[in-house]
Amino acid sequence: MAEVILRSLVKRFGSVPAVDNVSLQIPDGEFLVLLGPSGCGKSTILRLIAGLEDATSGEIVIDGDLVNFVDPTRRNLAMVFQNYALYPHMTVYKNVAFPLETAKMSRDSVKEAVSRVADMLEITEFLQRLPEQLSGGQRQRVALARAIVRQPKVFLMDEPLSNLDAKLRLQTRIELMSLHERLGITTLYVTHDQVEAMTMGQRIAVLHEGKLQQLGTPAEVYDVPANKFVATFMGAPPMNLIDGELQNNGTEWVFTRSDYRFVIDRVQMNIGEDVLSSSKGTVSLGVRPEDMRLASSKSEGIPGVIRFLEPIGSDLFVTIDVDPHSLQVRLPPKTQVATGDKVGIEFDYPKAHIFNVDEENLQLL
């Protein structure tokens, strides 16, 4: 096990920065999720740590050692890929044993190690099969076994569950979390799936266009997003954003639109007076769908018109037009509403956010 430190890491492909000045410190034994859309640089960061790509600049430190120029085979890392990367002509046993045989371990030691990890991941009955004879979930466990058997300092996992169906992804997520609890090996896990990130990560690093947008626990990133990108990337449906003006009427700060206004309670919304003063003008109000509700009277709250209903059993998601925006509100499943209804929308002020023209959350300034 080992601590991993990235200092001002940069990777350019030509003039394009795939990783742009990213700094992270991953403590020994932590499960860190790198989360972001395709092309945000998360997989490139794993490849840089593994030594499969050379950094343009910056430092990669593993267990106290600078490894930028250390051969990948000597970094003592194990990488699990999206496509499993199993050798199709080898049995499961040979696939798992391969890194140990390459390291010239004795036959008995290899047999003991493979047996131990096969028992752990419940693949003993598959040891004499070829990969083509296994299901996707079984192949994923074989890939994990091959990584674990080396007893690496760090696990690097690049979207390892993306080829599995929904039910198997859930099962394998649970297996991976249980495995991390038992082994305690430092793990960097790449995904674009928010559910994986929220349920698996001890912390989440959100990336966009090669830059680190926010680093925190799942609750911190979800509840207090650092900027509009994080706010709209996290959550399904994402946070609603409503444009307006931040003004001071002489005695209080007010968020205002042509059809709506509310007085900002600085204590409830956790925003300082100086921050409000520096953010005066165009802003966006952000509220998650579960923190909104329909007002008792359509003349109260933010006025809108219901355009679409999505009943999903446990909840009713309602799309409401609030010119020029479409907002989504999460309601109890039996709520009596219909498309075309004019409604007012209220929200929980302590759970609302205001973003300035630079798209920053005022709570974090």
C-alpha positions as CSV (number, residue, x, y, z in Angstrom):
1,M,0.0,0.0,0.0
2,A,1.2,3.5,-0.7
3,E,0.3,7.2,-0.8
4,V,0.1,8.7,-4.3
5,I,0.9,12.4,-4.9
6,L,0.4,14.3,-8.1
7,R,2.0,17.7,-8.3
8,S,1.0,20.1,-11.1
9,L,0.6,17.3,-13.5
10,V,0.4,18.2,-17.2
11,K,0.0,16.1,-20.3
12,R,-0.3,17.6,-23.7
13,F,-1.0,15.9,-27.0
14,G,0.4,18.4,-29.4
15,S,-1.0,21.8,-28.2
16,V,-4.0,20.2,-26.5
17,P,-3.8,19.8,-22.7
18,A,-5.4,16.5,-21.8
19,V,-4.4,16.9,-18.2
20,D,-4.0,20.6,-17.1
21,N,-2.1,21.3,-13.9
22,V,-3.7,18.6,-11.7
23,S,-2.5,18.2,-8.1
24,L,-3.9,15.5,-5.9
25,Q,-2.8,13.7,-2.7
26,I,-4.3,10.2,-2.3
27,P,-3.6,8.9,1.2
28,D,-2.5,5.3,1.8
29,G,-5.5,3.0,1.6
30,E,-8.0,5.5,0.2
31,F,-10.5,4.7,-2.6
32,L,-10.5,7.8,-4.8
33,V,-12.8,8.1,-7.8
34,L,-11.8,10.2,-10.8
35,L,-15.2,11.3,-12.2
36,G,-16.0,13.3,-15.4
37,P,-17.3,13.1,-18.9
38,S,-15.5,11.5,-21.8
39,G,-12.3,13.4,-22.8
40,C,-11.9,15.1,-19.4
41,G,-8.5,13.5,-18.8
42,K,-9.3,11.0,-16.1
43,S,-8.0,7.9,-18.0
44,T,-4.9,9.8,-19.1
45,I,-4.1,10.5,-15.4
46,L,-4.3,6.7,-14.7
47,R,-2.0,6.0,-17.7
48,L,0.5,8.7,-16.5
49,I,0.6,7.1,-13.0
50,A,1.0,3.6,-14.5
51,G,3.8,4.8,-16.8
52,L,1.9,4.1,-20.0
53,E,2.2,7.8,-20.9
54,D,5.0,10.3,-20.1
55,A,4.0,13.5,-18.4
56,T,4.7,16.7,-20.2
57,S,5.5,18.3,-16.8
58,G,4.8,17.8,-13.1
59,E,5.6,15.0,-10.6
60,I,4.2,11.6,-9.8
61,V,5.2,10.4,-6.3
62,I,4.3,6.8,-5.1
63,D,5.2,5.7,-1.6
64,G,7.6,8.6,-1.3
65,D,9.5,7.9,-4.6
66,L,9.4,10.1,-7.7
67,V,8.4,7.7,-10.5
68,N,8.2,9.9,-13.6
69,F,11.2,8.1,-15.1
70,V,10.7,4.7,-13.5
71,D,9.8,1.8,-15.8
72,P,6.2,0.8,-15.6
73,T,7.1,-2.8,-14.6
74,R,9.0,-1.5,-11.5
75,R,6.2,0.8,-10.2
76,N,4.4,-2.1,-8.5
77,L,1.0,-1.0,-9.7
78,A,-1.9,-3.1,-11.0
79,M,-4.3,-1.8,-13.7
80,V,-7.7,-3.2,-14.4
81,F,-9.0,-2.1,-17.8
82,Q,-12.5,-1.7,-19.2
83,N,-12.1,-4.5,-21.7
84,Y,-10.5,-6.9,-19.1
85,A,-7.4,-7.5,-21.3
86,L,-7.3,-11.2,-20.6
87,Y,-5.1,-13.5,-22.8
88,P,-7.7,-15.4,-24.9
89,H,-5.5,-18.5,-25.5
90,M,-4.7,-19.0,-21.7
91,T,-6.9,-20.6,-19.1
92,V,-8.1,-18.5,-16.2
93,Y,-5.4,-20.1,-14.0
94,K,-2.7,-19.1,-16.5
95,N,-4.1,-15.6,-16.8
96,V,-4.0,-15.1,-13.1
97,A,-0.7,-16.7,-12.7
98,F,1.0,-14.9,-15.5
99,P,2.4,-11.9,-13.6
100,L,3.8,-14.2,-10.9
101,E,5.4,-16.5,-13.4
102,T,6.9,-13.5,-15.2
103,A,8.4,-12.5,-11.8
104,K,10.0,-16.0,-11.6
105,M,8.1,-17.2,-8.5
106,S,8.3,-20.9,-7.7
107,R,5.6,-23.1,-9.0
108,D,4.3,-23.9,-5.5
109,S,4.2,-20.2,-4.6
110,V,2.3,-19.4,-7.7
111,K,-0.2,-22.2,-7.1
112,E,-0.8,-21.1,-3.5
113,A,-1.2,-17.4,-4.5
114,V,-3.6,-18.2,-7.4
115,S,-5.7,-20.5,-5.1
116,R,-5.9,-17.9,-2.4
117,V,-7.1,-15.1,-4.7
118,A,-9.5,-17.5,-6.7
119,D,-11.2,-18.4,-3.4
120,M,-11.5,-14.7,-2.5
121,L,-13.2,-13.8,-5.8
122,E,-15.1,-17.1,-6.1
123,I,-13.6,-18.1,-9.4
124,T,-12.0,-21.4,-8.4
125,E,-14.4,-23.5,-10.5
126,F,-13.4,-21.5,-13.6
127,L,-9.7,-21.9,-13.3
128,Q,-9.4,-24.4,-16.2
129,R,-11.7,-22.5,-18.6
130,L,-10.8,-20.1,-21.3
131,P,-12.0,-16.5,-21.1
132,E,-14.4,-17.0,-24.0
133,Q,-16.2,-19.6,-21.8
134,L,-17.0,-17.0,-19.1
135,S,-19.7,-14.3,-18.7
136,G,-18.7,-10.6,-18.6
137,G,-18.9,-10.6,-14.8
138,Q,-16.8,-13.7,-14.5
139,R,-14.1,-12.2,-16.8
140,Q,-14.1,-9.0,-14.7
141,R,-13.4,-11.1,-11.6
142,V,-10.6,-12.8,-13.4
143,A,-9.1,-9.5,-14.4
144,L,-9.3,-8.4,-10.7
145,A,-7.7,-11.6,-9.6
146,R,-4.8,-11.1,-11.9
147,A,-4.4,-7.6,-10.4
148,I,-4.7,-8.7,-6.8
149,V,-2.4,-11.7,-7.0
150,R,0.6,-9.4,-7.5
151,Q,-0.1,-7.6,-4.1
152,P,0.5,-4.2,-5.7
153,K,1.0,-0.9,-3.9
154,V,-1.8,0.7,-5.8
155,F,-4.8,-0.3,-7.9
156,L,-5.6,1.7,-11.0
157,M,-9.1,0.9,-12.4
158,D,-10.2,2.3,-15.7
159,E,-14.1,2.1,-16.0
160,P,-13.9,-1.7,-15.1
161,L,-17.7,-2.1,-14.9
162,S,-18.9,-0.2,-18.0
163,N,-19.3,-3.4,-20.1
164,L,-21.6,-5.0,-17.5
165,D,-25.4,-4.9,-17.4
166,A,-27.1,-2.9,-14.6
167,K,-27.7,-5.8,-12.3
168,L,-24.2,-7.1,-12.6
169,R,-22.7,-3.6,-12.2
170,L,-24.5,-3.3,-8.8
171,Q,-23.3,-6.8,-7.7
172,T,-19.7,-6.1,-8.8
173,R,-19.7,-2.6,-7.1
174,I,-20.5,-4.3,-3.9
175,E,-17.8,-6.9,-4.5
176,L,-15.2,-4.2,-5.2
177,M,-16.1,-2.2,-2.1
178,S,-15.9,-5.4,0.1
179,L,-12.6,-6.2,-1.5
180,H,-11.2,-2.8,-0.7
181,E,-12.3,-3.1,2.9
182,R,-10.4,-6.4,3.2
183,L,-7.3,-5.4,1.3
184,G,-7.0,-1.7,2.1
185,I,-5.0,-1.0,-1.1
186,T,-4.8,2.5,-2.4
187,T,-7.2,2.7,-5.3
188,L,-7.8,5.2,-8.1
189,Y,-11.0,4.4,-9.9
190,V,-12.0,6.1,-13.2
191,T,-15.7,6.4,-14.1
192,H,-18.2,8.7,-15.9
193,D,-21.0,7.1,-13.8
194,Q,-22.1,9.3,-10.9
195,V,-23.8,6.4,-9.1
196,E,-20.5,4.4,-9.0
197,A,-18.7,7.6,-7.8
198,M,-21.2,8.4,-5.1
199,T,-21.5,4.8,-3.8
200,M,-17.8,3.7,-4.0
201,G,-15.6,6.7,-3.5
202,Q,-14.3,7.8,-0.1
203,R,-13.6,11.0,-2.1
204,I,-14.4,12.1,-5.6
205,A,-12.2,14.2,-7.9
206,V,-14.4,15.8,-10.5
207,L,-12.6,16.6,-13.8
208,H,-13.5,18.7,-16.8
209,E,-11.4,19.6,-19.9
210,G,-8.3,18.3,-18.1
211,K,-8.8,20.5,-15.0
212,L,-9.7,19.4,-11.5
213,Q,-13.0,21.1,-10.7
214,Q,-13.6,19.9,-7.2
215,L,-12.2,17.3,-4.7
216,G,-14.3,16.1,-1.7
217,T,-16.4,13.5,-0.2
218,P,-19.5,12.4,-2.2
219,A,-21.7,14.4,0.2
220,E,-19.5,17.5,-0.2
221,V,-19.4,17.4,-3.9
222,Y,-23.2,16.8,-4.2
223,D,-24.4,19.1,-1.5
224,V,-22.1,22.1,-2.2
225,P,-20.8,21.9,-5.8
226,A,-17.9,24.2,-6.4
227,N,-19.2,25.5,-9.7
228,K,-21.9,25.2,-12.3
229,F,-20.2,22.3,-14.1
230,V,-20.1,20.2,-11.0
231,A,-23.7,21.2,-10.1
232,T,-25.1,20.1,-13.4
233,F,-22.8,17.0,-13.8
234,M,-23.6,15.6,-10.4
235,G,-27.2,14.3,-9.9
236,A,-29.8,12.7,-12.1
237,P,-31.7,14.8,-12.9
238,P,-29.0,17.5,-12.4
239,M,-29.3,20.7,-10.4
240,N,-31.7,23.3,-11.8
241,L,-30.2,26.6,-12.8
242,I,-32.3,29.8,-13.0
243,D,-30.7,33.1,-14.3
244,G,-31.4,36.3,-12.5
245,E,-29.9,39.4,-10.9
246,L,-28.3,39.8,-7.5
247,Q,-29.2,43.3,-6.2
248,N,-29.1,45.3,-3.0
249,N,-32.1,47.4,-2.2
250,G,-30.4,49.3,0.5
251,T,-31.3,47.0,3.4
252,E,-31.1,43.5,2.0
253,W,-29.8,41.4,-0.8
254,V,-32.4,40.1,-3.4
255,F,-32.4,37.6,-6.2
256,T,-34.7,39.0,-8.8
257,R,-36.3,38.1,-12.1
258,S,-39.0,39.9,-14.1
259,D,-41.6,37.4,-12.6
260,Y,-40.0,36.5,-9.2
261,R,-37.8,37.7,-6.4
262,F,-36.7,36.5,-3.0
263,V,-34.7,38.0,-0.2
264,I,-31.4,36.2,0.4
265,D,-30.9,35.0,4.0
266,R,-27.1,35.1,4.3
267,V,-27.0,32.9,7.3
268,Q,-29.3,30.2,5.9
269,M,-27.5,30.2,2.5
270,N,-24.0,30.5,4.2
271,I,-22.8,33.5,2.0
272,G,-20.7,36.3,3.3
273,E,-21.7,40.0,2.9
274,D,-18.4,40.7,1.1
275,V,-19.0,37.9,-1.4
276,L,-22.4,39.1,-2.2
277,S,-21.1,42.6,-2.8
278,S,-18.4,41.4,-5.2
279,S,-21.0,39.2,-7.1
280,K,-23.6,41.9,-7.7
281,G,-25.2,41.6,-11.1
282,T,-26.0,38.6,-13.2
283,V,-26.0,35.3,-11.3
284,S,-27.7,31.9,-11.4
285,L,-29.8,30.3,-8.7
286,G,-29.2,26.5,-8.3
287,V,-31.6,24.1,-6.7
288,R,-31.7,20.3,-6.9
289,P,-35.0,18.7,-8.0
290,E,-35.5,17.0,-4.6
291,D,-35.3,20.4,-2.8
292,M,-38.1,21.9,-4.9
293,R,-41.9,21.6,-4.4
294,L,-45.1,23.0,-5.7
295,A,-46.4,26.1,-3.9
296,S,-49.9,25.8,-2.4
297,S,-51.0,28.6,-4.7
298,K,-49.8,29.2,-8.3
299,S,-49.4,32.9,-7.5
300,E,-46.6,32.0,-5.0
301,G,-43.1,31.0,-5.8
302,I,-41.4,30.9,-9.2
303,P,-44.2,30.8,-11.9
304,G,-44.1,28.0,-14.5
305,V,-46.1,25.7,-16.7
306,I,-45.9,21.9,-16.5
307,R,-44.8,20.4,-19.8
308,F,-44.0,16.8,-19.0
309,L,-44.6,14.1,-16.4
310,E,-42.3,11.2,-15.7
311,P,-43.7,8.7,-13.2
312,I,-41.1,6.2,-12.2
313,G,-42.9,4.4,-9.3
314,S,-41.2,5.8,-6.3
315,D,-41.2,9.4,-7.6
316,L,-42.8,11.7,-10.0
317,F,-40.4,13.9,-12.0
318,V,-42.1,17.0,-13.4
319,T,-40.6,19.1,-16.1
320,I,-41.7,22.8,-15.7
321,D,-41.1,25.6,-18.1
322,V,-39.8,28.7,-16.4
323,D,-38.9,31.0,-19.3
324,P,-36.3,30.5,-20.7
325,H,-35.5,27.4,-18.6
326,S,-36.9,23.9,-18.2
327,L,-36.7,22.8,-14.5
328,Q,-37.2,19.3,-13.1
329,V,-38.9,18.9,-9.8
330,R,-39.1,15.6,-7.8
331,L,-42.5,15.1,-6.3
332,P,-44.3,12.3,-4.4
333,P,-45.6,9.7,-6.9
334,K,-49.4,10.4,-6.3
335,T,-49.2,14.2,-6.8
336,Q,-52.2,15.3,-8.8
337,V,-50.9,17.5,-11.6
338,A,-51.3,17.5,-15.4
339,T,-49.4,18.9,-18.4
340,G,-50.4,22.5,-19.0
341,D,-51.0,23.3,-15.4
342,K,-49.8,26.7,-14.2
343,V,-47.9,26.3,-11.0
344,G,-45.6,28.1,-8.5
345,I,-42.3,26.5,-7.4
346,E,-40.9,26.9,-3.9
347,F,-37.6,25.5,-2.6
348,D,-35.6,25.0,0.6
349,Y,-33.4,28.1,0.9
350,P,-30.6,26.5,3.0
351,K,-30.1,24.0,0.2
352,A,-30.1,26.6,-2.6
353,H,-26.9,27.9,-4.2
354,I,-26.0,31.1,-6.1
355,F,-23.3,31.0,-8.8
356,N,-21.6,34.2,-10.0
357,V,-20.7,35.2,-13.6
358,D,-17.5,33.1,-13.3
359,E,-19.8,30.1,-12.5
360,E,-18.4,29.8,-8.9
361,N,-20.5,28.8,-6.0
362,L,-20.7,31.8,-3.6
363,Q,-20.7,29.5,-0.6
364,L,-17.2,28.5,-1.3
365,L,-15.7,31.9,-1.9
